[in-house]
């Protein structure tokens, strides 16, 4: 159900109702994503000694929205982090689609020097 001027997209949460959900809101779009897809993307990061950044850090160290249940995050840092996962084989095609959608959403926000609001349920 849409509320106000926000367009809700449940494409990547349908069929997982009642399970972990993460929403990403920017510029009138709220993308609802099953937490399992987020895990497939950033839940098993490489331990390359360079440290974790962006969503990888926040997800795995329970910081930012994964600590507070919601937060506005810097689009540039998250975008740079997510780009590291491009071209890597993810467990499902849906997770790869989610990654592409998130990269595009964060790219749009970064171009405007904006934040993306994330809520974790």
C-alpha positions in Angstrom: 0.0 0.0 0.0 1.4 3.4 -0.9 1.3 6.2 1.6 1.4 9.8 0.7 3.7 10.5 -2.2 5.9 7.4 -1.5 5.7 4.7 -4.1 6.3 1.3 -2.5 7.9 -1.5 -4.5 7.5 -4.9 -2.9 9.0 -6.9 -5.8 11.9 -8.3 -3.7 9.8 -8.9 -0.6 6.8 -10.7 -2.0 6.5 -14.2 -0.7 8.6 -13.4 2.4 6.0 -11.6 4.4 6.7 -12.0 8.1 10.4 -12.5 7.6 13.2 -9.9 7.9 12.6 -6.8 5.8 14.8 -3.9 4.9 13.4 -0.7 3.2 15.4 1.8 1.2 13.7 5.1 0.7 14.9 7.9 -1.6 13.2 10.4 -4.0 9.7 9.1 -3.5 10.5 5.4 -3.9 10.5 2.9 -1.0 12.2 -0.4 -2.1 11.2 -3.3 0.2 13.8 -6.1 0.3 13.8 -9.5 2.0 16.8 -9.6 4.4 17.9 -12.8 2.9 18.8 -11.0 -0.3 20.9 -8.5 1.7 22.7 -11.4 3.4 23.5 -12.9 0.0 25.0 -9.6 -1.1 27.0 -8.4 1.9 26.6 -11.2 4.5 29.8 -13.1 3.6 32.4 -10.3 2.8 36.0 -11.1 2.0 38.5 -10.8 4.8 41.1 -9.0 2.7 42.6 -6.8 5.5 41.2 -3.6 3.9 38.4 -3.3 6.4 34.7 -3.1 5.7 32.8 0.0 4.5 29.3 1.1 3.8 26.5 -1.5 3.9 29.0 -4.4 4.4 30.3 -2.8 7.6 26.9 -1.7 8.9 25.3 -5.1 8.2 28.1 -7.3 9.6 28.9 -5.1 12.6 25.3 -4.3 13.4 25.9 -0.5 13.0 23.8 2.3 11.5 20.3 1.0 10.5 21.1 -2.5 11.7 21.8 -1.1 15.2 19.2 1.6 15.4 16.5 -0.1 13.2 16.6 3.0 10.9 19.1 5.6 9.8 19.9 8.0 7.0 23.1 6.7 5.3 25.6 8.4 3.0 24.8 7.4 -0.5 28.4 7.7 -1.8 29.9 5.3 0.8 27.2 2.7 0.3 27.4 3.0 -3.5 31.2 2.5 -3.5 30.8 -0.5 -1.2 28.0 -2.1 -3.3 29.9 -1.7 -6.5 32.5 -4.1 -5.1 29.9 -6.9 -5.4 29.2 -6.3 -9.1 30.2 -9.2 -11.2 30.5 -11.6 -8.3 28.3 -14.7 -8.4 25.5 -14.3 -5.9 23.4 -17.3 -4.8 20.3 -16.2 -6.7 19.3 -14.2 -9.7 17.0 -12.2 -7.4 19.9 -11.1 -5.2 21.7 -10.0 -8.3 18.7 -7.9 -9.3 18.5 -6.4 -5.8 22.1 -5.5 -6.1 21.5 -3.7 -9.4 18.5 -1.9 -8.0 20.4 -0.8 -4.9 23.3 0.4 -7.0 21.0 2.5 -9.2 19.1 3.9 -6.2 22.4 4.9 -4.4 23.8 6.2 -7.6 20.8 8.6 -8.0 21.1 9.7 -4.4 24.9 10.2 -4.6 24.5 12.4 -7.7 22.4 14.7 -5.6 24.7 14.5 -2.5 21.7 13.0 -0.7 21.1 10.4 2.0 19.1 7.2 1.7 16.7 6.3 4.5 17.0 2.6 5.6 14.7 0.8 8.0 15.3 -2.7 9.2 12.3 -4.8 10.5 
